Amino acid sequence: MPNVRARSIVLIAALLASALVACTRETAPRATPPRGTAPATATAAAGVPSRPPEIVAASSTPPCAATRADVGRATLVIDVATCAVVTVPSVDAGGVRYAATVARDGATLWIPAGDGVDRRAADGRVVEHVARETSIAGTLARVEESPDGRIRLLRRISGETVLSVGGVVDRVLPPWTNVAFAPDSRRVAIDLPEDPAPAPRRIVVRDVVTGAETVVPQHFALCRCGPAPSPVTWSPSGRFLLYEAGPAGQSTAWVYDTTTNVVRTVGSVLRGGAPWGVRDLLLVEDRGVRLVDPTGGAPVVLAGPRGYARFVDGGRAVFASDGASTRVVSALDGHEVRRWDLPAGPDDALSLAGDEPVVALAATLATLRTPPRHGCAGMLVIHPAARASNGAASGELCVPGGASPAWSPDATRLAYATYDGGLATVHTLDPSTARTTSIVAASTSCGAITLRWLADGGHLLVGQSGCG
């Protein structure tokens, strides 16, 4: 009997201790992760979905607009609310096709016209006209601008280029000269080609206010190492200049410090996106993908030799994929924000909705990813607001046949395309309702289309790259 009483006392004491621990857990303050970071469990849980994502049903209504225009030979500007379509024909000259280009404001387009170039609003209205008589003889192909629009580069279809400051010709440049505008809208970097031969290629920094020029020092003769001009870009602060140079077949990226007049190599610049991020950080490839500070310091390794990375959110974050998983890294302090057990590549759409990463993994790469990603054989959409058709929060949606994805500027809507032979249909998806809307159907002459939202978030640009 004493043993039974003793065991009862021990059992009661254990129950009281458990209740005290549970009460302590409920009343203790909970740690809140810093803004922009994921809870500690998010990384582990992200790769283990509780159930397959819901398959998004195709729109029950046909596209609200249709056009006979071939997007390989014209650019379409679509109002996603009204389905109004503005068709902008491309200009063919010298075996090259010139299409509409987005102006620096992100809301208007430069369009080749018969006697110059028009800058048009999304609804087709002419906002500005640059006549060839006041700029350069011959048909203009496009206009490039400094951040404040005061400095312009006027390119003729035949290649001749004029640098204009405040509407006045500053300098006539050789054909297809590569020019980059500094953030201060005062300096330009001019990459002078090897023309006429045997004149060496030179990179000159010109102050358009004083006319002063500085030649970027080189350790060897520059070469283009290919038919297209190599990129020259300024860092966000305007301190550094990035360009590519080197012996044929061994081109590497170089950084010129305008404050010290020093040049150093940083590896190979990644393709498919802006190379610069906040704090003048660079995404480079050198036996792997790295985040490099040109002022010095140890680089941050993001992925291995076959990896892929891209700046998003104005360079404040990096999506990096190593071929097996994808993670989001803050460029401000290097901490990992989120991770998925899925690879991402150049055909996928990556963005941020507030502080939350959003991803659309295109169905065109599905054959390269087996088994199906999270149970989705189509385009997998990961969005914090994603909900199933019954309204239940899901976080993931599956869009059969979805390709060519592009997130709206606020990352609340996704534009994508589906293909049926030579016909492409453009749709939009609202992840918060899992509803799709078919916008326009158009013919395609040379493969997949490209989709881009204008800055207003209400218009889509539909075209094709590599045509011509």
Buried (B, 14 or more C-beta within 10 A) or exposed (E): EEEEEEEEEEEEEEEEEEEEEEEEEEEEEEEEEEEBBBEEEBBEEBEEBEEEBBBBEBBEEEBBBBBEBBBBBBBBBBBBEEBBBBBBBBBEBEEEBBBBBBBBEEBBBBBBBEEBBBBBBBEBEEEEEBEBEEBBEEBBBBBBBBEEEBBBBBBBBBBBBBBBBEEEEBBEBBEBBBBBBBBBBBBBBBBBBBEEEEEEBBBEBBBBEEEEEBEBEBEEEBBBBEEEBBBBBBBBBBBBBBBBBBEEEEBBBBBBBBEEEEBEBBBBBBEEBBBBBBBBBBBBBBEBBBBBBBEEEEBBEBBEEEBBBBBBBEBBBBBBBBBEBBBBBBBBEEEBBBBBBBBBBEBBBBBBBEBBBBBBBBBBBBEEBEEEBBBBBBBBBBBBBBBBBEEEEBBBBBBBBBBBBBBBBEBBBBBBBBBEEEEBBBBBBBBBEBEBBBBBBBBBEBEBBBBBBBBEBBBBBBBBEEBB
